[in-house]
Amino acid sequence: MTAGNGNDTLFLANISKHVYAFDISQEAIIRSRKRLAEKHNVTLICDSHVNIDKYIKDKIRLFIFNLGYLPNSDELRITKANDTLVAFKKAYDLLEEGGYIIITFYIGHRGGKDEYYLLDDYIKKNRFQLLETYRQDRIESPITYIIRKS
């Protein structure tokens, strides 16, 4: 749900029929386009992930949210908690039965904890099928959730 530098998008393009990658940063789209130059199964979209329903109409098997900011760029331009919650809800609606959402929260940067707490609360209150939670034993290390739609 964020293109970033295109590393995850390239990995997914190698194992998927088609990949949609969103990013609000034109710089991220440019970096990703360079990395994905030989791939023809990727659609790069310079827009917020909150607008996924404007671009995607079909059911999707997997959504990956890699939140935070574009590495080696402006750390003030970040994913926002309320936007990510809206995008998560829309992604879940577009998710096919048996599909997955993988979401990684980076709580060590400005706004990261707000994003984590808002979505964590929503996920737990709505009893989503949370298969796994990954977190290293360091303070403020990233937290990853794997959610399955059943």
N, C-alpha and C positions, 0 to 999 in steps of 0.2 A: 504494500500500500504506500510505500515511499521508494522511489527508484534509487536514491542515494548516488553512489558512485557506479552502480550497475553490476556489482559483484554478485549479489543474490539473484538479480534478474538474469544474468548470464547462466548461473547454475540452473535456475528454473527453466530457462529456454532450452537447455540441453536435455531436459527430462519431461517436458510438457508439450502438448499440442500448441498451446498459445498462452502468452503471458501479457497481462496488462500491468504497466508500472506507472504509478502516479507520483508526481512531486510538484510542489509549489515553486521550487527553485529552477529557473531556467538553466543555471549552472549545472545542477544535477542531471537535467535532461541532456545537456550537451555532453557531459562526462559519460553518461550511460550510452548515448548514441555511438560514441567512439568505441566503447568497449563491446557494443553489440552490433558493430558494422556488418558482420557476416551472418547475422541472424535475421530471418524473415518471419518469424513467428512471435514477434514482440510488438506491442503497441505502447509507445511512450506518450504519456498524457501530462502536459504541464498544467495541472490544476490540483486543487485540494482533494484528498481522498474523501472528503465529505460529499463530493459530487459524483461518486461512483455510479449512482443510478442513472445519471445522464449519459453514461458511456457504455454501461454493461446492462444487458437485458436478459442474457441467458444465465442458467444456473452455473455456478462455479464450484469446483471440487476443493480448492484450497485458497485461502487468503493468508498472507503473511504481512503482519504489521511490524515494522522495525522502526520504532518511534524515536523521537529526539530531534537531532539536527544533522545536517550534511557534514560528514567528517571533513576536517581541514577547511572549514568555511565559517561563516557568521554564526556563532553560537547563540545569538539572540533570536534567530529565525528558527523557531522550533514548532513541532507539532503541539497543538493545543488540546487540553483535556476535553472541553465540550465538543470540539470538532471531531476528535477521535471517538468519543462516545457515539455521536451521530453516525460516523462512518462504520463503527462496529455494528450498530443496529442494522444499517443498510446491508452490510456484508453478510450478516447472519440471515437476513431475509433472502439474499441472493444465493446463499450456500445450499448446495444439494444435500439431500438426506445422506448421512454417512460421511459428509465432507468435514473439513477441518479448518479452524482458524488458529494460527500460531501468532502470538502477540508478545513482543519483547519490549519491556519498559526499561528505560534508562533513568533511574531515579537520582542519579548523581548530578544532573544539570538542573538549571532553573526551570521550573514547571514540571519536571519529571515526576516528582512525588505526587503532585496534584493529579496528574494524568493517571498514575498508577492507582491511587486511592479511589478516584471516581469510577474507573472501570472495574477495579476489584470489587467494589461495593455493588455495582450493577450486576456483575457476573454472579456473585454469590446470592444476592437477593432474588435473582431470576432463575436460580438453580440450573445454570448451564452445565452441561456435562464436561467438567474440567478433568481431563485425563491425567495431565502431568503439570507440575510446577517445577521449574529449574531455577536454582539460585546458588551462586557460589557462596562460600563462607566469609566473604568480605563485606564490610559496611558499604552500603550504597552500590553494590554490584547489580548488574542487570537481573531482571526477573522475567522469565519466559513462561507463558501459559500455553498449553495445547488444549483446545476445546473441540469437541466432536458434536456435530448435529445429529441427533437421533430421532 
